[in-house]
Amino acid sequence: MRNIVIAKEFSRTPFGRYTTDSPNSAERFRRELLVPALKGEEKEVVVDFRGIALGVGSSFLEEAFGGLIRKEGLPKANIKARLVIKSDVPFYKEQIYKFIDMAQPERA
């Protein structure tokens, strides 16, 4: 199992969709932590939102998790089978799975 504690491994203040918006952006989080974890061999990838200082915006969640399909081309079924969200805010988990379900791979 790969456990990603956002507040410890990434930032207590994740913010913004793109790296041009913030150094703690969803784009950077996806590329540096989520993609390597999901391309690894672990059966579960736990993303823990506990300990974050600010509320996480829907644009961050969409870019980080929807971007796994749109930008990275990872298969939805694989992500949904392995991803575990831990949060004191149930809305995050609901939004993340909604964004994964809605995402479509971008065409080159």
MMTF fields as JSON, N, C-alpha, C and O atoms, coordinates in Angstrom:
{
  "mmtfVersion": "1.0.0",
  "mmtfProducer": "UNKNOWN",
  "numBonds": 431,
  "numAtoms": 432,
  "numGroups": 108,
  "numChains": 1,
  "numModels": 1,
  "chainsPerModel": [1],
  "groupsPerChain": [108],
  "chainIdList": ["A"],
  "bondAtomList": [4, 2, 8, 6, 12, 10, 16, 14, 20, 18, 24, 22, 28, 26, 32, 30, 36, 34, 40, 38, 44, 42, 48, 46, 52, 50, 56, 54, 60, 58, 64, 62, 68, 66, 72, 70, 76, 74, 80, 78, 84, 82, 88, 86, 92, 90, 96, 94, 100, 98, 104, 102, 108, 106, 112, 110, 116, 114, 120, 118, 124, 122, 128, 126, 132, 130, 136, 134, 140, 138, 144, 142, 148, 146, 152, 150, 156, 154, 160, 158, 164, 162, 168, 166, 172, 170, 176, 174, 180, 178, 184, 182, 188, 186, 192, 190, 196, 194, 200, 198, 204, 202, 208, 206, 212, 210, 216, 214, 220, 218, 224, 222, 228, 226, 232, 230, 236, 234, 240, 238, 244, 242, 248, 246, 252, 250, 256, 254, 260, 258, 264, 262, 268, 266, 272, 270, 276, 274, 280, 278, 284, 282, 288, 286, 292, 290, 296, 294, 300, 298, 304, 302, 308, 306, 312, 310, 316, 314, 320, 318, 324, 322, 328, 326, 332, 330, 336, 334, 340, 338, 344, 342, 348, 346, 352, 350, 356, 354, 360, 358, 364, 362, 368, 366, 372, 370, 376, 374, 380, 378, 384, 382, 388, 386, 392, 390, 396, 394, 400, 398, 404, 402, 408, 406, 412, 410, 416, 414, 420, 418, 424, 422, 428, 426],
  "bondOrderList": [1, 1, 1, 1, 1, 1, 1, 1, 1, 1, 1, 1, 1, 1, 1, 1, 1, 1, 1, 1, 1, 1, 1, 1, 1, 1, 1, 1, 1, 1, 1, 1, 1, 1, 1, 1, 1, 1, 1, 1, 1, 1, 1, 1, 1, 1, 1, 1, 1, 1, 1, 1, 1, 1, 1, 1, 1, 1, 1, 1, 1, 1, 1, 1, 1, 1, 1, 1, 1, 1, 1, 1, 1, 1, 1, 1, 1, 1, 1, 1, 1, 1, 1, 1, 1, 1, 1, 1, 1, 1, 1, 1, 1, 1, 1, 1, 1, 1, 1, 1, 1, 1, 1, 1, 1, 1, 1],
  "groupList": [{"groupName": "MET", "atomNameList": ["N", "CA", "C", "O"], "elementList": ["N", "C", "C", "O"], "formalChargeList": [0, 0, 0, 0], "bondAtomList": [1, 0, 2, 1, 3, 2], "bondOrderList": [1, 1, 2], "singleLetterCode": "M", "chemCompType": "L-PEPTIDE LINKING"}, {"groupName": "ARG", "atomNameList": ["N", "CA", "C", "O"], "elementList": ["N", "C", "C", "O"], "formalChargeList": [0, 0, 0, 0], "bondAtomList": [1, 0, 2, 1, 3, 2], "bondOrderList": [1, 1, 2], "singleLetterCode": "R", "chemCompType": "L-PEPTIDE LINKING"}, {"groupName": "ASN", "atomNameList": ["N", "CA", "C", "O"], "elementList": ["N", "C", "C", "O"], "formalChargeList": [0, 0, 0, 0], "bondAtomList": [1, 0, 2, 1, 3, 2], "bondOrderList": [1, 1, 2], "singleLetterCode": "N", "chemCompType": "L-PEPTIDE LINKING"}, {"groupName": "ILE", "atomNameList": ["N", "CA", "C", "O"], "elementList": ["N", "C", "C", "O"], "formalChargeList": [0, 0, 0, 0], "bondAtomList": [1, 0, 2, 1, 3, 2], "bondOrderList": [1, 1, 2], "singleLetterCode": "I", "chemCompType": "L-PEPTIDE LINKING"}, {"groupName": "VAL", "atomNameList": ["N", "CA", "C", "O"], "elementList": ["N", "C", "C", "O"], "formalChargeList": [0, 0, 0, 0], "bondAtomList": [1, 0, 2, 1, 3, 2], "bondOrderList": [1, 1, 2], "singleLetterCode": "V", "chemCompType": "L-PEPTIDE LINKING"}, {"groupName": "ALA", "atomNameList": ["N", "CA", "C", "O"], "elementList": ["N", "C", "C", "O"], "formalChargeList": [0, 0, 0, 0], "bondAtomList": [1, 0, 2, 1, 3, 2], "bondOrderList": [1, 1, 2], "singleLetterCode": "A", "chemCompType": "L-PEPTIDE LINKING"}, {"groupName": "LYS", "atomNameList": ["N", "CA", "C", "O"], "elementList": ["N", "C", "C", "O"], "formalChargeList": [0, 0, 0, 0], "bondAtomList": [1, 0, 2, 1, 3, 2], "bondOrderList": [1, 1, 2], "singleLetterCode": "K", "chemCompType": "L-PEPTIDE LINKING"}, {"groupName": "GLU", "atomNameList": ["N", "CA", "C", "O"], "elementList": ["N", "C", "C", "O"], "formalChargeList": [0, 0, 0, 0], "bondAtomList": [1, 0, 2, 1, 3, 2], "bondOrderList": [1, 1, 2], "singleLetterCode": "E", "chemCompType": "L-PEPTIDE LINKING"}, {"groupName": "PHE", "atomNameList": ["N", "CA", "C", "O"], "elementList": ["N", "C", "C", "O"], "formalChargeList": [0, 0, 0, 0], "bondAtomList": [1, 0, 2, 1, 3, 2], "bondOrderList": [1, 1, 2], "singleLetterCode": "F", "chemCompType": "L-PEPTIDE LINKING"}, {"groupName": "SER", "atomNameList": ["N", "CA", "C", "O"], "elementList": ["N", "C", "C", "O"], "formalChargeList": [0, 0, 0, 0], "bondAtomList": [1, 0, 2, 1, 3, 2], "bondOrderList": [1, 1, 2], "singleLetterCode": "S", "chemCompType": "L-PEPTIDE LINKING"}, {"groupName": "THR", "atomNameList": ["N", "CA", "C", "O"], "elementList": ["N", "C", "C", "O"], "formalChargeList": [0, 0, 0, 0], "bondAtomList": [1, 0, 2, 1, 3, 2], "bondOrderList": [1, 1, 2], "singleLetterCode": "T", "chemCompType": "L-PEPTIDE LINKING"}, {"groupName": "PRO", "atomNameList": ["N", "CA", "C", "O"], "elementList": ["N", "C", "C", "O"], "formalChargeList": [0, 0, 0, 0], "bondAtomList": [1, 0, 2, 1, 3, 2], "bondOrderList": [1, 1, 2], "singleLetterCode": "P", "chemCompType": "L-PEPTIDE LINKING"}, {"groupName": "GLY", "atomNameList": ["N", "CA", "C", "O"], "elementList": ["N", "C", "C", "O"], "formalChargeList": [0, 0, 0, 0], "bondAtomList": [1, 0, 2, 1, 3, 2], "bondOrderList": [1, 1, 2], "singleLetterCode": "G", "chemCompType": "PEPTIDE LINKING"}, {"groupName": "TYR", "atomNameList": ["N", "CA", "C", "O"], "elementList": ["N", "C", "C", "O"], "formalChargeList": [0, 0, 0, 0], "bondAtomList": [1, 0, 2, 1, 3, 2], "bondOrderList": [1, 1, 2], "singleLetterCode": "Y", "chemCompType": "L-PEPTIDE LINKING"}, {"groupName": "ASP", "atomNameList": ["N", "CA", "C", "O"], "elementList": ["N", "C", "C", "O"], "formalChargeList": [0, 0, 0, 0], "bondAtomList": [1, 0, 2, 1, 3, 2], "bondOrderList": [1, 1, 2], "singleLetterCode": "D", "chemCompType": "L-PEPTIDE LINKING"}, {"groupName": "LEU", "atomNameList": ["N", "CA", "C", "O"], "elementList": ["N", "C", "C", "O"], "formalChargeList": [0, 0, 0, 0], "bondAtomList": [1, 0, 2, 1, 3, 2], "bondOrderList": [1, 1, 2], "singleLetterCode": "L", "chemCompType": "L-PEPTIDE LINKING"}, {"groupName": "GLN", "atomNameList": ["N", "CA", "C", "O"], "elementList": ["N", "C", "C", "O"], "formalChargeList": [0, 0, 0, 0], "bondAtomList": [1, 0, 2, 1, 3, 2], "bondOrderList": [1, 1, 2], "singleLetterCode": "Q", "chemCompType": "L-PEPTIDE LINKING"}],
  "groupTypeList": [0, 1, 2, 3, 4, 3, 5, 6, 7, 8, 9, 1, 10, 11, 8, 12, 1, 13, 10, 10, 14, 9, 11, 2, 9, 5, 7, 1, 8, 1, 1, 7, 15, 15, 4, 11, 5, 15, 6, 12, 7, 7, 6, 7, 4, 4, 4, 14, 8, 1, 12, 3, 5, 15, 12, 4, 12, 9, 9, 8, 15, 7, 7, 5, 8, 12, 12, 15, 3, 1, 6, 7, 12, 15, 11, 6, 5, 2, 3, 6, 5, 1, 15, 4, 3, 6, 9, 14, 4, 11, 8, 13, 6, 7, 16, 3, 13, 6, 8, 3, 14, 0, 5, 16, 11, 7, 1, 5],
  "groupIdList": [1, 2, 3, 4, 5, 6, 7, 8, 9, 10, 11, 12, 13, 14, 15, 16, 17, 18, 19, 20, 21, 22, 23, 24, 25, 26, 27, 28, 29, 30, 31, 32, 33, 34, 35, 36, 37, 38, 39, 40, 41, 42, 43, 44, 45, 46, 47, 48, 49, 50, 51, 52, 53, 54, 55, 56, 57, 58, 59, 60, 61, 62, 63, 64, 65, 66, 67, 68, 69, 70, 71, 72, 73, 74, 75, 76, 77, 78, 79, 80, 81, 82, 83, 84, 85, 86, 87, 88, 89, 90, 91, 92, 93, 94, 95, 96, 97, 98, 99, 100, 101, 102, 103, 104, 105, 106, 107, 108],
  "secStructList": [7, 3, 3, 3, 3, 2, 2, 2, 2, 6, 7, 1, 1, 7, 7, 7, 1, 1, 6, 6, 6, 7, 6, 6, 7, 2, 2, 2, 2, 0, 0, 0, 0, 0, 2, 2, 2, 2, 2, 1, 1, 7, 1, 7, 3, 3, 3, 3, 7, 6, 6, 7, 1, 1, 7, 7, 7, 2, 2, 2, 2, 0, 0, 0, 0, 0, 2, 2, 2, 2, 6, 6, 7, 7, 7, 2, 2, 2, 2, 2, 2, 2, 3, 3, 3, 3, 7, 1, 7, 2, 2, 2, 2, 2, 2, 2, 2, 2, 2, 2, 2, 2, 7, 7, 7, 7, 7, 7],
  "xCoordList": [0.835, 0.0, 0.886, 1.879, 0.509, 1.191, 0.292, -0.866, 0.806, 0.041, 0.596, 1.742, -0.212, 0.188, -0.542, -1.746, 0.193, -0.373, -0.045, 1.088, -1.038, -0.816, -0.122, 0.823, -0.572, -0.013, 1.462, 2.187, 1.915, 3.319, 4.175, 5.31, 3.656, 4.463, 4.371, 5.219, 3.342, 3.148, 3.045, 3.962, 1.934, 1.751, 0.545, -0.428, 0.619, -0.552, -1.52, -2.65, -1.078, -1.926, -1.946, -1.478, -2.478, -2.566, -3.56, -4.653, -3.167, -4.003, -3.682, -2.524, -4.713, -4.548, -4.593, -4.288, -4.979, -5.082, -3.721, -3.287, -3.058, -1.82, -0.608, -0.749, 0.567, 1.798, 1.95, 2.637, 1.323, 1.358, 0.487, 0.648, -0.434, -1.305, -0.645, -0.837, 0.135, 0.687, 1.774, 1.689, 2.792, 3.792, 3.211, 3.792, 2.066, 1.41, 0.149, -0.894, 0.267, -0.884, -1.255, -0.479, -2.461, -2.959, -2.126, -1.86, -1.721, -0.904, 0.391, 0.769, 1.053, 2.287, 2.012, 2.766, 0.958, 0.586, 0.331, 0.798, -0.413, -0.714, 0.564, 0.785, 1.391, 2.6, 3.634, 4.243, 3.832, 4.908, 4.509, 5.36, 3.23, 2.829, 1.812, 2.02, 0.713, -0.337, 0.084, -0.089, 0.63, 0.994, 2.023, 1.805, 3.129, 4.079, 3.452, 3.744, 2.597, 1.964, 1.046, 1.054, 0.255, -0.692, -0.028, -0.601, 1.16, 1.905, 2.738, 3.329, 2.785, 3.527, 2.752, 1.672, 3.318, 2.758, 1.803, 1.158, 1.702, 0.864, -0.598, -1.097, -1.279, -2.695, -3.572, -4.591, -3.177, -3.944, -3.069, -1.901, -3.668, -3.024, -3.96, -5.043, -3.526, -4.322, -3.884, -2.703, -4.846, -4.577, -5.289, -6.515, -4.496, -5.002, -5.021, -3.974, -6.211, -6.391, -6.355, -6.399, -6.278, -6.306, -5.043, -3.948, -5.211, -4.088, -3.867, -2.96, -4.678, -4.555, -5.125, -6.172, -4.427, -4.798, -5.991, -6.734, -6.182, -7.246, -8.188, -7.845, -9.381, -10.27, -9.678, -9.057, -9.872, -9.34, -10.428, -11.546, -10.098, -11.068, -11.359, -10.548, -12.529, -12.914, -11.992, -11.796, -11.424, -10.502, -9.243, -8.703, -8.777, -7.628, -7.992, -7.237, -9.142, -9.556, -9.75, -9.343, -10.371, -10.607, -9.298, -9.104, -8.405, -7.133, -6.292, -5.701, -6.226, -5.405, -5.953, -5.207, -7.253, -7.817, -8.457, -8.249, -9.224, -9.744, -8.606, -8.676, -7.551, -6.375, -5.64, -4.894, -5.844, -5.236, -5.737, -4.99, -6.995, -7.572, -7.328, -6.82, -7.695, -7.592, -6.173, -5.922, -5.251, -3.881, -2.934, -2.063, -3.106, -2.147, -2.599, -1.794, -3.87, -4.382, -4.484, -4.515, -4.536, -4.663, -6.097, -7.031, -6.289, -7.642, -8.466, -7.992, -9.707, -10.605, -10.757, -10.679, -10.973, -11.229, -10.06, -10.262, -8.847, -7.654, -7.581, -7.287, -7.85, -7.807, -8.858, -8.556, -10.088, -11.183, -10.987, -11.417, -10.352, -10.119, -9.036, -9.041, -8.115, -6.949, -6.948, -6.263, -7.688, -7.653, -8.525, -9.687, -7.944, -8.668, -8.466, -7.335, -9.567, -9.505, -9.814, -10.825, -8.936, -9.172, -9.312, -8.449, -10.425, -10.68, -11.734, -12.63, -11.617, -12.661, -13.797, -14.821, -13.611, -14.608, -15.135, -14.46, -16.321, -16.848, -16.974, -16.9, -17.163, -17.307, -16.114, -16.292, -14.914, -13.728, -13.84, -13.627, -14.17, -14.282, -15.375, -15.174, -16.521, -17.627, -17.193, -17.432, -16.559, -16.118, -15.056, -15.114, -14.106, -13.021, -13.573, -13.189, -14.463, -15.012, -15.904, -15.965, -16.594, -17.387, -16.471, -16.762, -15.366, -14.443, -13.778, -13.549, -13.471, -12.905, -13.926, -13.587, -15.174, -16.227, -16.471, -16.716, -16.406, -16.703, -15.541, -15.76, -14.341, -13.154, -13.079, -13.427, -12.622, -12.367, -10.94, -10.483, -10.235, -8.866, -8.857, -9.718, -7.884, -7.728, -7.113, -6.297, -7.511, -6.949, -5.75, -5.754, -4.74, -3.492, -3.646, -2.699],
  "yCoordList": [-1.175, 0.0, 1.248, 1.322, 2.22, 3.516, 4.516, 4.681, 5.183, 6.149, 7.546, 7.836, 8.407, 9.783, 10.702, 10.928, 11.223, 12.19, 13.573, 14.043, 14.203, 15.454, 16.5, 17.145, 16.677, 17.712, 17.484, 18.441, 16.246, 15.94, 15.806, 16.282, 15.174, 14.891, 15.957, 16.018, 16.796, 17.777, 19.191, 19.995, 19.498, 20.837, 20.852, 20.13, 21.676, 21.898, 22.864, 23.03, 23.505, 24.464, 24.178, 25.004, 23.026, 22.754, 23.724, 23.941, 24.299, 25.333, 25.469, 25.37, 25.698, 26.003, 24.774, 23.659, 25.012, 23.942, 23.646, 22.495, 24.693, 24.529, 25.054, 25.806, 24.656, 25.134, 26.649, 27.28, 27.234, 28.69, 29.394, 30.592, 28.656, 29.221, 29.208, 30.123, 28.159, 27.972, 26.905, 25.966, 27.033, 25.96, 24.685, 23.607, 24.818, 23.663, 23.28, 22.993, 23.28, 23.067, 21.595, 20.691, 21.395, 20.051, 19.384, 18.184, 20.155, 19.615, 19.008, 17.897, 19.734, 19.227, 18.025, 17.053, 18.072, 16.954, 15.691, 14.604, 15.854, 14.708, 14.116, 12.907, 14.97, 14.486, 13.892, 12.866, 14.53, 14.106, 12.998, 12.216, 12.919, 11.926, 10.911, 9.705, 11.39, 10.451, 9.519, 8.305, 10.07, 9.233, 8.166, 6.993, 8.522, 7.464, 6.4, 5.213, 6.82, 5.852, 4.91, 3.704, 5.449, 4.62, 3.793, 2.809, 4.181, 3.358, 2.296, 1.432, 2.361, 1.39, 0.097, -0.08, -0.795, -2.13, -2.265, -3.302, -1.238, -1.337, -1.546, -0.967, -2.393, -2.66, -1.48, -1.228, -0.752, 0.409, 1.649, 1.606, 2.756, 4.061, 4.911, 5.301, 5.188, 5.962, 7.421, 7.735, 8.307, 9.743, 10.327, 10.288, 10.865, 11.336, 12.865, 13.511, 13.423, 14.874, 15.46, 16.681, 14.634, 15.139, 15.957, 15.605, 17.039, 17.895, 19.071, 19.873, 19.189, 20.32, 21.566, 21.51, 22.688, 23.922, 24.639, 25.324, 24.495, 25.198, 24.2, 23.032, 24.671, 23.847, 23.667, 24.582, 22.499, 22.206, 22.506, 22.002, 23.323, 23.713, 22.61, 21.708, 22.698, 21.686, 21.7, 20.66, 22.849, 22.887, 22.073, 21.419, 22.109, 21.286, 19.809, 19.027, 19.431, 18.025, 17.531, 16.418, 18.353, 17.936, 17.759, 16.758, 18.72, 18.634, 17.472, 16.752, 17.277, 16.195, 14.828, 13.971, 14.616, 13.281, 13.068, 12.02, 14.027, 13.929, 13.949, 13.305, 14.699, 14.78, 13.463, 13.283, 12.542, 11.207, 10.54, 9.814, 10.779, 10.212, 11.16, 10.744, 12.454, 13.424, 13.616, 13.55, 13.853, 14.205, 13.012, 12.933, 12.092, 10.988, 9.714, 8.806, 9.636, 8.468, 7.198, 6.098, 7.336, 6.153, 5.634, 6.429, 4.319, 3.761, 3.997, 3.785, 4.44, 4.722, 3.524, 3.664, 2.353, 1.156, 0.874, 0.5, 1.048, 0.815, 1.816, 1.451, 3.069, 4.115, 3.836, 3.849, 3.584, 3.383, 2.132, 2.096, 1.124, -0.114, 0.053, -0.66, 0.978, 1.097, 2.327, 2.339, 3.349, 4.62, 4.585, 4.181, 5.012, 5.144, 6.579, 7.048, 7.268, 8.653, 8.693, 8.154, 9.334, 9.555, 11.057, 11.844, 11.43, 12.849, 13.016, 12.185, 14.094, 14.458, 15.197, 15.5, 15.482, 16.195, 15.225, 15.011, 14.634, 13.648, 14.19, 13.429, 15.496, 16.137, 15.847, 15.68, 15.784, 15.534, 14.199, 14.124, 13.155, 11.826, 11.811, 11.269, 12.4, 12.456, 13.171, 12.684, 14.32, 15.097, 14.354, 14.326, 13.763, 13.06, 11.952, 11.841, 11.134, 10.038, 10.559, 9.952, 11.665, 12.286, 12.758, 12.529, 13.415, 13.91, 12.761, 12.873, 11.683, 10.508, 9.949, 9.653, 9.802, 9.259, 10.133, 9.615, 11.447, 12.376, 12.561, 12.969, 12.276, 12.569, 11.686, 10.506, 12.287, 11.577, 11.888, 13.022, 10.896, 11.164, 12.243, 12.261, 13.132, 14.153, 13.521, 12.604, 14.018, 13.502, 14.337, 15.561, 13.667, 14.362, 15.109, 15.746],
  "zCoordList": [0.0, 0.0, 0.0, 0.725, -0.823, -0.853, -0.155, -0.537, 0.857, 1.627, 1.366, 1.71, 0.76, 0.477, 1.456, 1.33, 2.423, 3.371, 2.805, 2.901, 2.224, 1.5, 2.365, 1.911, 3.596, 4.481, 4.786, 5.056, 4.748, 5.055, 3.805, 3.782, 2.778, 1.587, 0.505, -0.385, 0.58, -0.487, 0.079, -0.087, 0.743, 1.303, 2.238, 2.022, 3.272, 4.126, 3.462, 3.921, 2.373, 1.667, 0.164, -0.62, -0.25, -1.687, -2.321, -1.798, -3.45, -4.05, -5.524, -5.932, -6.318, -7.73, -8.603, -8.178, -9.824, -10.811, -11.442, -11.495, -11.917, -12.685, -11.921, -10.957, -12.355, -11.722, -11.874, -11.071, -12.886, -13.043, -12.0, -11.767, -11.373, -10.336, -8.964, -8.164, -8.698, -7.358, -7.394, -8.186, -6.549, -6.471, -5.846, -5.972, -5.175, -4.558, -5.331, -4.744, -6.648, -7.524, -7.682, -7.367, -8.178, -8.475, -9.563, -9.5, -10.553, -11.642, -11.085, -11.454, -10.21, -9.604, -8.705, -8.737, -7.913, -7.043, -7.871, -7.529, -8.957, -9.832, -10.418, -10.354, -10.983, -11.669, -10.718, -11.022, -9.574, -8.667, -7.699, -7.275, -7.344, -6.341, -6.857, -6.723, -7.446, -7.848, -8.976, -8.874, -10.038, -11.189, -10.814, -11.118, -10.171, -9.793, -8.891, -9.035, -7.968, -7.068, -7.835, -7.592, -8.76, -9.502, -10.598, -11.065, -11.007, -11.968, -11.263, -11.911, -9.945, -9.149, -8.982, -9.547, -8.201, -8.025, -6.838, -6.686, -5.998, -4.807, -5.183, -6.148, -4.396, -4.664, -4.291, -4.935, -3.249, -2.81, -2.784, -2.397, -3.206, -3.085, -2.227, -2.664, -1.011, -0.061, -0.149, -0.005, -0.387, -0.396, 0.819, 0.92, 1.733, 3.021, 3.049, 3.009, 3.116, 3.135, 4.54, 4.694, 5.551, 6.927, 7.217, 6.777, 7.955, 8.314, 7.391, 7.615, 6.359, 5.44, 6.113, 6.759, 5.955, 6.652, 6.022, 6.724, 4.734, 4.016, 3.368, 3.186, 3.02, 2.216, 0.827, 0.285, 0.26, -1.072, -2.096, -1.989, -3.083, -4.097, -5.096, -5.307, -5.705, -6.685, -7.901, -8.531, -8.243, -9.386, -9.089, -9.981, -7.845, -7.454, -7.578, -8.155, -7.038, -7.068, -8.499, -8.833, -9.342, -10.727, -11.477, -12.167, -11.344, -12.075, -11.579, -12.384, -10.281, -9.73, -10.111, -10.584, -9.91, -10.071, -11.441, -12.053, -11.933, -13.3, -14.306, -15.353, -13.976, -14.841, -15.005, -15.968, -14.073, -14.228, -15.499, -16.156, -15.85, -17.065, -18.238, -19.279, -18.068, -19.156, -19.661, -20.864, -18.749, -19.13, -19.171, -20.038, -18.239, -18.097, -18.8, -19.011, -19.164, -19.879, -19.047, -19.599, -17.72, -16.875, -16.941, -17.042, -16.886, -16.985, -15.719, -14.603, -15.917, -14.794, -13.87, -12.65, -14.444, -13.628, -12.696, -11.541, -13.188, -12.374, -11.224, -10.086, -11.533, -10.508, -9.436, -8.242, -9.869, -8.921, -8.069, -6.916, -8.615, -7.864, -6.802, -5.798, -7.009, -6.128, -5.233, -4.21, -5.591, -4.874, -3.619, -3.665, -2.506, -1.238, -0.757, -0.634, -0.487, -0.023, 1.465, 1.914, 2.222, 3.654, 3.867, 3.478, 4.497, 4.723, 5.799, 5.944, 6.546, 7.498, 6.793, 7.404, 5.515, 4.71, 3.645, 2.638, 3.836, 2.882, 1.458, 0.493, 1.329, 0.024, -0.887, -2.093, -0.335, -1.162, -1.882, -3.092, -1.152, -1.754, -2.825, -3.912, -2.52, -3.48, -4.756, -5.861, -4.597, -5.755, -6.562, -7.792, -5.883, -6.57, -7.451, -8.616, -6.919, -7.723, -8.84, -9.909, -8.617, -9.682, -10.809, -11.983, -10.456, -11.478, -12.237, -13.442, -11.564, -12.239, -13.223, -14.369, -12.784, -13.65, -14.875, -15.965, -14.71, -15.806, -16.783, -17.923, -16.367, -17.185, -18.428, -18.398, -19.504, -20.76, -21.206, -21.065, -21.741, -22.208, -23.292, -24.172, -23.218, -24.252, -25.483, -25.391, -26.617, -27.873, -28.262, -28.131, -28.736, -29.11, -30.405, -30.866]
}
